[in-house]
Amino acid sequence: MTGEVTVTGFGVRTAFGTGADALRRGVFAGVPSFAPTTRFDTGPYRTPMAGAAPDGPDAVEGWALRHALARSGTEALDMAGLPRDTEAAVLLGIAGDCTSVTRHWRDAAHPGADSDRPDGSEGMGDPLRARLADAVPALLAESLASELRLTGPRLTFTNACVASAAAIIHGCRLISSGRIDAAVCAGGYLVEEETFGKFDSGRALSRDGMVRPFSADRTGLLLGDGVAAVVLESAEHARRRGARPLAGVVGWGAATDAHHIAQPHPEGVGLARAARQALRLAGDPDGTDLGYVNAHGTGTKYNDGAETRGLRAALPKRAESVPVSSTKSTTGHLLEAAGVVEFVITMLALTDGVLPPTAGFTAPDPECDLDYVPNEPRPADLRRALTINAAFGGANTALVLERP
């Protein structure tokens, strides 16, 4: 590795609101964001609950997701003090917004329904074509780069729930190899009906409106809003600019277990491999300096036991002594945005010296036998923390952050 990677800025929004203080009031206080969503008719589904922001300017639409990304990217650049027109990469984890296309077919049955789009595209001759742009992930990366006036390479990752973590890992690889000096890595998902319906039909959504990762009585996940961006720079580039480092990214890893299209390997093989890669790169293969793990922690039957076994395999000497928590118990599952939002949460845990709890924790599951920071935040003097994510198809990512 030829260059150290540092974080110099971020922007984040969830159902709790915008910025770090919103996360402190919600995630770090152990307050779930779940409520009945009114963005679409939830009558046909098993639950109306989601971690969605109240109706308003961020209500789900393709234009809102695009603009939410731009706002988070702008906040990250402003915090970093990175000028516009910089040659910085734009790396995005996102699946696009298919709602913008499916909504077209509904609007087609109601003349005039498409006439007042808040992004200024009213009057376009082909509404479907305009909305299709929001559904194409690569075009969203181009849109973000254009909005932020950044001139470097850009790439979109669509590998489900590790997408934005994969974007961060790619940024770290480009910076550490000396190919670029800076990158904006971002991701976004806003709760919408198409994905909601798919998870509902797969019986993955919690039946009782709560997410209880690692608990014996867990019944599933709930979806949530999440949009975030982080600025990564080489440490030397940040020093030359006089930028204040927020955290260092000292290790990263990615692996696949290719076990099942939707279920993780029961022993967490891929997750353990990704975590070991990240720890080795950080120069700490045993995890001696590790003080916290932000788990993927979906609250589903298959994930939590597999993740626990994967962590035991990755940290055979330390697993029982390292606190682990799932912040999806408060935010919900942010899908493609999970990696970058949980990266920000993990960074705040380091800088604030507080572990976010696993909210809603009840009876322990014999298969899940680690310290899950149940229900209450916990003060901790942390040097390093690990954040891990997993996705359909067996993809796994791991990132090690260090307090500056």
N, C-alpha and C positions, 0 to 999 in steps of 0.2 A: 504494500500500500504506500503510495508516494505522497499522499496528502491527507491530513486530518479533516474531518467533516464536522461542521458546527451548524447549529440552528440559530438564526438571528432574528426571525420574525414569524408570527403566525396570525391567522384569523380563523375564527371558529363560530359556528352557530348550530344550535340543537333546539329541541323543543323547549329548553329552559331559557333560551334567548341567545344573545350575541356576546361573545367574548369570554375571557377567563372567569370573571366574577359570576357569570351565569352558571358556569360549570361548578364553581365553588358552592353556590347556593343550592344546586341540584345534585350533581353527581357526588361531590365530596361530602354533602350532608346526608346522603343516602335517601334522597326523596325521589321516588319514581315519578316519571313524567306522564304516565299512562292515563288516558281519558278516552271517552267515546269520540271518535273522529266524525266530523260532519262534512268532510270533503266529498264523500260519495255515499250512496245508500248502502249501509252495512247490513240491512235486513236479511239478505240471502246467506250471510256468513255466520260462523260459529261464535264470533266475538266482534263487538264494535270497537275494541280498544287498540290504541296505538300511541306511540310517543311522538305525536304530531303537534307542531306549533298551532296556536289558535288561528282561525281564519283571519285573513288580512293580506297585506301585500306579499307575503311569502306563501300564500296558499298554493297548492301544487298545480303547476302548469309548466310546460317546457320553458317558457320565457322566464318564470320565476327561478327555476333551477339554474339556468344560464346566468342570470343576474346575481343570484346568491353566490355562485362561484366567483364572479367578478368582484363582488363586494369583499368576500373573504380574501381573495388574492390581493386586492388593494390594501386591505388592513394589514396583511402580512408584509407587503413591500414597505408600507409606511412605518411599521414597527422596526423593520430592518434598516430603514433609511436607504434602501437600494433604489437608485434612480431609474426612471423609465428610460426606454431605449437602451437598456443594458443587454448585452449578449448573454442571456440566461435561458436555460432550458425550461420548458413548460411540460410537466409530466402529470398526466391526469388519470385517476382511476374512476371509471364511471361506466354505466351501461346505456347511457342516453335516457331519454324520456319517451317511452313508447306511448304513454298516455296522450302525448301531443298528437300522435297519429290516430289512435283509436277514437279520441274525442272528435276528430274531424268527421268520422262516419256518423257519429251521433248528431253533430251540428248540421250535417248535410240534410237531415230530416226536418230541420228548423231554420228556414231562411232567415238570414240576418244574424244568426247566433255567432258568426265568426267576424263580425264587422268592427269590433272595438277591442283589438288586442293591445294590452298595455305596453308591449315592446315596440309599438309604432309601426307594425307591419300591416295595419288595416288597409284595405283597398288593394292588396296584392291580387293579381289575377288568378293565382292558383294557391288557395289556402293549404291544401295538402302538401304542396311542395315546400311552402314556408315552414310548416310544422315538422316535415320530415327532417329538416336541418337539425332540429332539436333532438331527434331520435338517433342520429348518427354519432356515435361516440367520438370519432376522429374530428368531426366538425366542431364539437364542443371544445376540444383542445385548441383548435385553430382560433375559435372565437375568444377563448380565454387569453391566448397569447396576444391577439390583436387588441383586446380590451386593456391589457396590462402594458402594451407597447414593449414587449420583450422580443428580442430578435434571434434567440438561440434555437436549437433543435426542439421539436415537440413530439410527444408520443402519448398515445392513450392505451391504458391497460383495461381489459374487460374481464379479467379472470375472477369474477364474482367477488366474494367477501374478502379476498386478499388484494383486490385491485389497487387501492390507494397505498397499501403497504408495499406492494410491488413497485409502484411508482417511486416511493421514497428509496427503496433499495436500489433501483436503477439510478436515481440521482446520486446516491452515495457512491456507486461504482464509477460513474462518470467523473465525479469530483475527485475521488481518491486516486484515480488513474491519471489525473491531470488533463483530461479531455475538455473539461469545462471548469469555470470558477464558481458558478452559482446556478441554482435551479429553484423554481417554484413547483412544489409537488402538492397536488390537490386531489380532492375527491368529493363526490356529492351523491346524495340520495334523498328524495322527499317522498313520503308515503303517498302511494297512488293505488288505484283500484286493481290494475292488472296484476301487479306483483302480490298485492294483498290477497287477491283471489287464488293465485297459484299456491301460496303458502297455506291458505285455508284449505284448499282441496287436498293438499298433502298432509293435512292434520298436524301441521307443525306449530300452529298458533296456540298460545296458552288458553286453556278453557275458562280460566277464572279471572282473567284480566290482570294477572301479575306474572312477573318473571322471577323465578327462584333458582338461579344457577346453583348447582352442586347440592341442592336439598333433595331429600328422599321423595318429597311430594311434588317435585317440579312437573309441570304439565306442558311446557313448551316456551316458545319465544314470542315476542311482539315486535313489530317493525317500528322504526323511529326515524325522524328527520335528522340528517346530519350533513353539514357542508363545512369543509375546512381546507386551509392551505398553509403550508409551511415554507419558509425560505431556508434553503440549505446553501452553505458556502464552504469553500476551502478555508481552513483556519487562517492561512496566510492572506487570502483575499479579504477576509473580514478584518484582520489586523491592519492591513493597509488602508482600509476605509475608516478605521476607528470604530467599527461596529461592535456592539456589546454581545458576546455569546450568551445564549440562553441555556444551551446544553450542547454536549458533544454526542455525535453518533459514532460509537466506537466498534460496533459489530452488527453484522446483518447476515441473514441466511434464508435460503428458500429451498424447499424440497417437496416432492410429491410421493404419495404412497400408492396412488392408482388402485385403491382397494375397491371402491364402489362409487357410482355416479353421485350419490347423495350422502352416504354414510362415511364417517372417518374410519380409518383402520382401528379396530378395537383396542390395540395396544398403543395407539398414538405414534406409530412409527415415523411418519413423515414429519409430524410436529417436533418430535424429539430430535430428528436429524437437522431440521432447520435451526432449532435452538442451539444444538451443539456447534453448528457452523458459526453462528453469531458469537457464541462465547469464545470459541477458539480465535476468531478474528479479533476479538476484544482482548486477547492475551490472558484470558481467565477461564480455561476449559472446565474447571470444577465449579465455577460460579461462586468463588470465595467472596468476591466483592459485591455480589448481587443482594439487594435488600428488598426487592419487590418484583412481582410478576403481575402484569395486567393480562389476564387470561382472555381467551376468545369467549368462553363461558356463555353459551347460548341459552342454557336452561332446558335443553332438549335431552331426551332419554339417552341418545347415543353419544352426543358430544362430550358431556361432562366427565363421564367415567373414562373415556378414551383420552381426554386431555389430561386428567389426573395421572393416568399411567404413563403418558408421554412425558410429563414433567418429571416423574420419578426416574424415568430412563435417562432424561437429559441431565438431571441433577441428583445422581445416586447418593451423593454425600450430603446434600443440602436441602433436598425437597421438603423435608418435614420442618425445617427451620426458616424457610423463606415464605413470607406472607404472599398469598395469591388472592386476587379479587376479580370479579366480573362487573364491569361498569355497564354492561348491557342490562343489568338489573334495574338501572335507572333511565338510561337513554333509549332502551330498546335496541334491536339489531339494525344497524345503519347500512348493512349490505356493502356496496362498493366503497362507501365512505368510512366504514368501521376502522380500517387501518389508520387513516390519518387523524380522525377524531381521537381515537384511543392513544395514538402517538402524542397528541397534545395533552391529553389527560395524564399520561405517564410522565411527561415533562413537568407538568404542574405538581405532580406528587413529589418529584425530585426537588424542585425549587421551593415549594411550600413546606416540605417536610411533613406531609400528611398523606396517609394511605386512604384512598377512596374505598368505601365498604362494598361488600356484596349485600345489596338490599334484599329484604324479603326472605332472608335465610331462616329456615325453620328446623326441621329434624334432619340431622346429618345422614347422608347416604353411606353405607359401608363401602361402596366403591369409590367414594370421594372423601378421602381421609387426610387432606392437608389443611393448613390454616387459611381459611377463606375470608378473613376479616369480616365476620358476620355483623351486618346491620349498623354498625357505628364506625365513624372515621377513627383513625388511629395515628397519633403522632409518631414520626420515625425519622431518624437522621440517616438519610440515604446518600450513598455515593453513586450507585448504579441501579438501573431497573431494566427489566426485560418486558417487551410487549409482543404478544404472539397472536396470530390470526390463522384461520383455516377456511377452506372454501369447498364447495361442491367439486367433485372430480379429483379430490385428494390433494389440492394445493395447500401449502403451508408456508408461513413467513415468520420471521423473528427479527427483532431489532433491539439492540442494547444501547441505552442512553446513559450518559454520564453527566453529573452535575459539574458545572465549570468551576 
